[in-house]
C-alpha cells in the first residue's frame, strides 16, 4: 500500500490542510493500492504563492542552468526506471512490457528532448527592424489525465523548466503515483524551491482552482473535451492563456497497395496498446472496398496475437481499462455499436476467465456508417471500426468527417498517394507505416482536439510570451 498523502510545495513534502483522501484502485485487482490527499484550495494557494515567489529568479535562470536541471532530471528518471514501470502497471493496468517500452521512454524522451531543444533555442532574436525577446509566461498550472502518467506530466514539466516557468501540477487522481515519483526526481535535481509544485486532489477543487486562480498565467490541460471547455470558460475570467490537448477519433487510411497483414496489425495495435486508452489512437480504419473481405478475415485471425490479461503476467499485450467507470463507458459504446453496425469480433462483457479486473473484450465493428455514434465519438477502449472507400478523395473526405483532428495514420506504399493523404488529413500528427516517433515533432490537435502544441521546441514556445523591442541599443 502506498499511503502518500503529502503534497510537494515550495521544495518540501507537506501535509494537506484538509483531511480528505482519495483511494487509488489497481484496475487489474479492483483493490485499493494506495491513498492520496484530496487537496484543498488552501493547499493550492500555498503552491501558487511558492511558484509566484520564485518566478523573478527562476524566469531569469540561464539556458545552461536549465539544460543542467533537465539533464539531471533525465538521469534521476533513469535511476528510478524499475519503480516507475511497476507503479504505472499497478495504477494504470498497463502490461509491464507496455510500461517499459511505451510509458517509461515517453517520459524520459521529453526531458532529454527539452534539453536538446534548448541548446539551439534563441530567447532573443534580431529581426531587422525590431528585436524579439522571449520571456517566461509566468506561473503555469498543469492538469494531466490518467492514460499516460509520465508522458503527459513530463512533456509539460520539461517545457516549463526550459522556458523558466514555475509550475503547479495536478496529476489525475486515478494515477498519481508515477507523478509523485517524478516530483521526487525533480526535487533531487536541485531546482529552486517553488519552481515545481505538486498538489493532489479532485478536478472540481484543484483542477477548477487552477483554471480560475488569478495568480496563474497559463493553464496547460490534457484531458476530455468537456473539462477543456470548462477550463477555457474559467480561464476567460482572468484572460489566461489556455492550451488544451483533448480527444480524438483518428483515421487509419489503408491504401490500395498496402500489405493487408501490416494494415490489420496497425489497426489492432492502435486499440490494444494501453487498452485503446490513447488520445491519438487510430480507431477508424478506412480500407478500399476491394480489400474488405480479406481485411476482415485477417484482422479477426490476428486478434490472438494481442492477448488480454493480467498486466503483471509475461506475454500480455493488453491489460484492463483504468476504472469501473471507464469499463461502463466502453460497454455502453459496444452496446450502441451492436445496434448500429456489424459486430465482427468481441462484444459486451468481460473476456472469459477475466471476471475480476476491468477487462473489456477487444471489439471490431464493420459496415459502420459515417454518422454512427461509434464512428463519431471517442470510445477510449479496445474498440475499432471499419469503413470502406471507393477512391482516395473519398477516403480523405471520410478521414476528415469528424469534429476531431489529433492524428492520422497511413498504411501503404505509393509515395504520391501517401503524400496526397498526409497533406490533406486535417490533423496535428500523421504517422506513415511504422515511422518512429520524433520527440521534437509537435503534438496537438486541429479542430476540437485542442489548442496549442506540446513536445520539443513548439512545446517550449507555449510557456513563453514574446516581446518586440524597437530600437534596442546593441550590447
Ligand atoms: P478528464 O478531462 O476527466 O480529466 C483530466 C484531468 O482534468 C484530471 O486530472 C481531472 O482530475 C481534471 N479535471 C476534472 N474536472 C476538472 C475541472 N472541472 N476543472 C479542471 N480540471 C478538472 O479526462 P481523463 O478521463 O483523465 O482523460 C481522458 C481524456 O483525455 C480523453 O478524452 C483523451 O482523449 C484525453 N487525452 C488527450 C491527450 C492529448 O494529448 N490530446 C492525451 C491524453 C488524453
Boltz pocket constraint, residues with backbone or C-beta under 6 A from the ligand:
constraints:
  - pocket:
      binder: B
      contacts: [[A, 143], [A, 144], [A, 145], [A, 146], [A, 147], [A, 148], [A, 170], [A, 171], [A, 172], [A, 173], [A, 201], [A, 202], [A, 203], [A, 204], [A, 206], [A, 207], [A, 208], [A, 211], [A, 222], [A, 223], [A, 224], [A, 225], [A, 227], [A, 228], [A, 230], [A, 231], [A, 244], [A, 245], [A, 246], [A, 247], [A, 248], [A, 278], [A, 279], [A, 280], [A, 378], [A, 380], [A, 406], [A, 444], [A, 445], [A, 449], [A, 450]]
      max_distance: 6.0
